[in-house]
Amino acid sequence: MQCSQHRTAVSHDTVARGTLRRTSCTQCSSSRPRRRPVVQATSSSSSSSNQGVEELPGPRNAFVPGQESESRRQLFNRISPVYDELNDRLSLGQHRVWKRMAVKWAGAAPGQRALDVCCGSGDLALLLAAAVGQGGSVTGLDFAADMLQDASSREAAATADAPWQRSAKVTWVQGDALELPFDDASFDAATMGYGLRNVADIPKALAELRRVLVPGGKAAVLDFNNSSQPLVDSLQGLLLEQVVVPAAASYGLGDEYRYLRPSIKRFPNGREQEALARQVGFRSAVHYEIGFGMMGCLVATK
Ligand SMILES: C[S@@+](CC[C@H](N)C(=O)[O-])C[C@H]1O[C@@H](n2cnc3c(N)ncnc32)[C@H](O)[C@@H]1O
C-alpha cells in the first residue's frame, strides 16, 4: 500500500475490517498521526497552468476534465482533519438529521447488507451499521485514505464508548465510486452523502450504485440542492460565501471550501437527477428537497 500522496491507483483491499492499516511510503516515509496539522493548500485557482480552461474558485484542477478525481481526492485528504467539526458548526448539527433521513429512505433494515459510497469520515456508514444491526453488514467506501482513517478511528471510539450497542461492524474500503469493487447485486441498500456532486462522472456513479444493488434495493443520495428558487439560491450562496468560506478560511482551508458554490451550480437539479437515475436503469427515482430547499436527497429504486 502506498501513501495517500503518492499512490496513483487505489486498491480496494487495503483496509482491514474495522481498522485501517497505517501507510508508510518509500517516497515520503511519512506516518500520519490521528489529528494532523492542517496543511495550507499549495495551489489554487489563481494558477495559470490551465490556460484556455475556465478557471473557477477552488483547488487547482478541481474542474478540469480528466484531472478532477485526483485533485478532489487530495482536497478531501487535506480537509479531513477539520471536516467533522466544520460540518457540525456550519450546519448547526442539521447534517446529522439529513443523514438519518437518508438512511431511512435507503430502507436499511436489520440483517441487511448496506453500502455507503463516498463515506468520508463515516457518518452515514455508522448510521447504517446501527440500522442493520449485528446481524447485518456495512461497507464504507471512499478514495481518500485520510478520510477512511478517521472513519475507522471514529468507529473504534464509538464502540469503546458504547460497547452495548448492537451495530454491525463496518468494512472500510478504499476505492473509486466510478468503479465499485463489488459484485453485481451485493447490497440491499446504499447511501451516498455529499459525494455525487464530487465525482467526475455522475451517470457512471449512479450506474455503479444501481449495479451493486439487489433488485428492489434503494439508493439514497444526499447532497446540496441546486435550487431553482431564486430566494433559496441566493440564501445558499450567501451562507456559503459569507459563513462557510470564512469559517473554513480560519482553518487555512478557504480555497478548499470556495469550490462548493460552483460545484453546486454545476450539479444537476432534482428533476435532472431523477432523469439521470432512470436513464441508468433505476425503476423509480424521486428527489426530495430538505433543509429549506438547500439540501436534496435522491431516492432511487432498482
Ligand atoms: C463531502 S465528503 C462527504 C463525506 C460523507 N459522506 C459525509 O456525508 O460526511 C465527499 C467524499 O467523497 C469522496 N469521493 C469523492 N469522489 C470520490 C470517488 N470518485 N470515489 C470515492 N470517493 C470519492 C471524498 O474523498 C470525500 O470523502
Ligand as a Chemical Component Dictionary entry (heavy atoms), coordinates in Angstrom:
data_LIG
# 
_chem_comp.id                   LIG 
_chem_comp.type                 NON-POLYMER 
_chem_comp.pdbx_formal_charge   0 
_chem_comp.three_letter_code    LIG 
# 
loop_
_chem_comp_atom.comp_id 
_chem_comp_atom.atom_id 
_chem_comp_atom.alt_atom_id 
_chem_comp_atom.type_symbol 
_chem_comp_atom.charge 
_chem_comp_atom.model_Cartn_x 
_chem_comp_atom.model_Cartn_y 
_chem_comp_atom.model_Cartn_z 
_chem_comp_atom.pdbx_ordinal 
LIG C1  C1  C 0  -18.018 15.937 1.124  1  
LIG S1  S1  S 1  -17.339 14.398 1.523  2  
LIG C2  C2  C 0  -18.733 13.556 2.199  3  
LIG C3  C3  C 0  -18.360 12.537 3.250  4  
LIG C4  C4  C 0  -19.543 11.846 3.934  5  
LIG N1  N1  N 0  -20.310 11.045 3.002  6  
LIG C5  C5  C 0  -20.436 12.823 4.628  7  
LIG O1  O1  O 0  -21.580 12.967 4.195  8  
LIG O2  O2  O -1 -19.998 13.447 5.596  9  
LIG C6  C6  C 0  -17.183 13.653 -0.059 10 
LIG C7  C7  C 0  -16.381 12.386 -0.018 11 
LIG O3  O3  O 0  -16.447 11.789 -1.310 12 
LIG C8  C8  C 0  -15.203 11.181 -1.569 13 
LIG N2  N2  N 0  -15.115 10.967 -3.028 14 
LIG C9  C9  C 0  -15.233 11.915 -3.997 15 
LIG N3  N3  N 0  -15.113 11.330 -5.213 16 
LIG C10 C10 C 0  -14.927 10.003 -4.990 17 
LIG C11 C11 C 0  -14.739 8.885  -5.844 18 
LIG N4  N4  N 0  -14.721 9.003  -7.180 19 
LIG N5  N5  N 0  -14.583 7.671  -5.280 20 
LIG C12 C12 C 0  -14.594 7.527  -3.937 21 
LIG N6  N6  N 0  -14.742 8.550  -3.074 22 
LIG C13 C13 C 0  -14.912 9.780  -3.595 23 
LIG C14 C14 C 0  -14.196 12.155 -0.981 24 
LIG O4  O4  O 0  -12.959 11.557 -0.720 25 
LIG C15 C15 C 0  -14.913 12.600 0.290  26 
LIG O5  O5  O 0  -14.547 11.843 1.408  27 
# 
loop_
_chem_comp_bond.comp_id 
_chem_comp_bond.atom_id_1 
_chem_comp_bond.atom_id_2 
_chem_comp_bond.value_order 
_chem_comp_bond.pdbx_ordinal 
LIG C1  S1  SING 1  
LIG S1  C2  SING 2  
LIG S1  C6  SING 3  
LIG C2  C3  SING 4  
LIG C3  C4  SING 5  
LIG C4  N1  SING 6  
LIG C4  C5  SING 7  
LIG C5  O1  DOUB 8  
LIG C5  O2  SING 9  
LIG C6  C7  SING 10 
LIG C7  O3  SING 11 
LIG C7  C15 SING 12 
LIG O3  C8  SING 13 
LIG C8  N2  SING 14 
LIG C8  C14 SING 15 
LIG N2  C9  SING 16 
LIG N2  C13 SING 17 
LIG C9  N3  DOUB 18 
LIG N3  C10 SING 19 
LIG C10 C11 SING 20 
LIG C10 C13 DOUB 21 
LIG C11 N4  SING 22 
LIG C11 N5  DOUB 23 
LIG N5  C12 SING 24 
LIG C12 N6  DOUB 25 
LIG N6  C13 SING 26 
LIG C14 O4  SING 27 
LIG C14 C15 SING 28 
LIG C15 O5  SING 29 
# 
